[in-house]
Amino acid sequence: MSENSAFNGHHVTAISPPQFSQTVRFLAFNRLGNDNNTKFSDGVYFDGCEKNVALSKGSCALNWQIEENSPFFIASYLRHCANLAVKNLDNGKLNLIGSDVASNLSELGSNYRAAAPADNGENILLATSPFNPQTLFYAEITQFPKTYIISSSIEAILSVVEPKLSKVALSFWLAGRPDPNLSLYSNVHQVPQGGFTVLSTTNAVKQGVYWDIDAQTSSCNAPLSSNANQKKLYNLLQHSVDALLPKNKDENAVFCQLSGGMDSTSVLAITHQVRQQRDVKINSISHLYKNTESADEQSNIKAMLNAYPATNSHFLELDNFVDHSFSSLYPSHPQSPGIVLSPKYHAEANLMKATNATTMFTGNGGDEMFWGHSLAYFDRLTGGDWKVINEVISSAKKLNLPIVKALRSVFLGPLKQYVKSTLSGSHFEDRLAAFVLPSWLTDKAKELIANAEQRPNPFAGDKHNLARYARYEGLFQTSTFNPMRSYQAVFDNYGLDVKHPLFNSHIAQFSFEVPQHQHISGEFPKLLLRQTMNNYLPEQVCWNQKKTVFDRHFANLLVNNKKEVRKLLEHEGLADLGLVDNSKVLKAFDTVMASKAPSLQVDLLYAILVQSWYQTHIA
């Protein structure tokens, strides 16, 4: 399609013509004149991580005699999805879960973004896959009503549309609970993960979801044994890794991030298993912390490399960056405070370029999928399993934890909330899901959060599904999307991809379907994953009980940049918006700096990142 083309008799301009390539960063649909019958451009945009998307011709009920996976096939397929979506919406259905549209969009793979016009020429469908850290943004150009700019890069939109700050989204960030589907700009919107948006030349914007966790297939008493679920999980992991491996024969190398934890080691081990059927060279990249003992994982990393000697290992010493200024170590991105363009990510990208690899796997998503939730113990108790009390006592002894404190945390705490909710007439789940707001958040910011639209939780109201309820809340509000988006924002400059095999919709659904005590029992979280990977990981890795934390590492960075960071926090911009009490933020910061063993809490880190972002892109 040319940049200026006639479409159904109307003159349409497409800025940066759509192509079937990940190099497409900017896509806009313009209309000229005031004709009510103005049509959208006939261009289709598709950005999928699986280079050759495996689409089933039968699934879209069309008998196209064309080459499968060709650009024409994908374009036709997406236009068909757009037609189905418009048909459903015309019938008043905003929730497309379980619809023919949902099944067709799910065929596009585990990590895609797409835009396609319907045949009526008046609507365009935008869609993204579940758990996709990247998204599509759109904004209406005020000078031309019903004219939208659509882009996979928010920077392109902000160059055309004057940004307006969303105080609601900013309040969530300052509270330490950012919504990954909520734009920081009130006039620039993003397509939700596993969701869709339909833009129209005649009607209002319609948005909803086509995928969600199916609560109906989840049961506390699912009759599947642990052994059966281990086999199923292993197959799901293999399929996810295989689908994300480069399909181009010239791309025969992949990088795997390798720490000493269960998640990245499992991804590396599974990649080696898949490698037996594919000619793929596997590299690993590990972070070292020579001056931060609490973050040291070298022993487990060495054990993994000994178990998989075919791995070509690389190391990056992160404590070497401690002397950098805060602004140079965490340059902000206009999309959100959580996206930082760190020189550490550039170092990894340069290392990959030197080895001709284009794809890096991470272990992101492991905590959300496999950690489980301590409320699983409470669910078992309220379900009549009194043996769980002795299990918790035994686990506390093995972990050298105070027994009374463990019992109070696991059983008495939820019971106390249950009694309070009963007496007040409030929802028990709301009390469990509530999070403690930082002291520096103002009443205005708290009100904005309280009145914000919340994602419905399908496990609400089920008294024996509290663990699933809590896991659902964590899954869709996780901060893990911040590093995922940060890496890709940097890697885009090098033509590289960052993939997250554990953040997979099939794995997510499975993780809710299994009995939740299979995730966390006794002294072990991630129990099902550990059992699944037992024959593929060294014992010291698979059954390690230590959770590595990095708060001391980040605290040391702040200590070395104390003056710069304190100056950031002194800025009055957010206080003038009525969202934060600067004196309380500074008090919390000074307390951390005065400590002999400083440890940084995530709420304070977010306050710092928000100030850096606001002063760079808004003030």
WOUR-V768137 format. One line per field, one symbol per residue. ss: DSSP state (a for helix, b for strand, c for the rest). phi: phi as a letter, one per 30 degrees, with the letter a starting at -180 (. if undefined). psi: psi as a letter, one per 40 degrees, with the letter a starting at -180 (. if undefined). A space follows every 50 residues. Layout:
ss: ???
phi: ???
psi: ???
This chain:
ss: cccbbbbccbbbbbbcccccccccccbbbbbcccccccccccccbbbbcc ccccccaaaaccccccccccaaaaaaaaaaaaaaaaaaaaccccccccca aaaaaacccccbbbbbbcccccbbbbbbccccccccbbbbcccccccbbb bccaaaaaccccccbcaaaaaaaaccccccccccbcccbbccccbbbbbb cccccbbbbcccccaaaccccccccaaaaaaaaaaaaaaaaaaacccccc ccbbbbbccccaaaaaaaaaaaaaacccccbbbbbbbbccccaaaccaaa aaaaaaaccccbbbbbbaaaaccccaaaaccbbccbbbbbccaaaaaaaa aaaaccccbbbccccaaaaaccccaaaaaaaaccccaaaaaaaaaaaacc ccaaaaaaaaaaaaaaaaaaaaaacccaaaaaacccccccbcaaaaaaaa accccccccccccccaaaaaaaaaaacccaaaaaaaaaaaaaaaccbbbc ccccaaaaaaaaaccaaaccbccbccaaaaaaccccccaaaacccccccc aaaaaaaaaacaaaaaaaaaccaaaacccbcaaaaaaaaaaaaacccccc caaaaaaaaaaaaaaaacc
phi: .ddbbdbhicdbccdheebcadddcbbbccbcicddcecddddbcbbbdd ecddccdddchbcdcbddideddddddddddddddddddddiccccdidd ddddddddjcabbbbaddddicbbccabddiddcaccbaddddbeicccb adbddddddccddbdcdddddddddibdcdccddbdcbcbdddibbbccb dbcddcbabcbaddddccbdcedddddddddddddddddddddcdecddd ccbbcbdbccddddddddddddddedcbdbdccbbbccbdcbddcdbddd dddddddbdddccbbbddddcddddddddbddcddaddcbcddddddddd ddddcidbbbcbcejddddbdibdddddeddddjcdddddddddddddch ceddddddddcddddddddddddciddeddddddcddddddddddddddd cddcddcdcdicdcbdddedddeddcbdddddddddeddddedciccccb eddbdddddeddddeddddbbhccdhddddddcedcbeedddcdcdcdbb ddddddddedbedddddeddeceddddicbceddddddddddddddbdbc ddedddddddddddddccd
psi: hidhihhfeihhhhhghiigieehehhihiiiifheehiiieihhhgidh dghgihdddefighgihieiddddddddddddddddddddeehdheheid ddddddeeaegiiihhiideeeihhhiiiiehdiaiiiihhddgiehihh iehddddeedhhihhhddddddddeegiheehieheehiihihfaihhii ediihhiaieiihhddehhdfhehiddddddddddddddddddeihdhde gfiiihhhaeidddddddddddddddeighhhiihihigdegdeehfddd dddddddgeehhiiihhdeeedeiiddddghiiedidehhgidddddddd ddddefiehhiieheddddedaieeddddddeeegeedddddddddddef ihdddddddddddddddddddddeeihdddddeiihiidehidddddddd eihihhheeheheefddddddddddeeiedddddddddddddeefiihig ddghdddddddddihdeddhibehifddddddedeeiiddddfhehhhie dddddddddefdddddddeeheddddefdihddddddddddddeidghhh iddddddddddddddded.
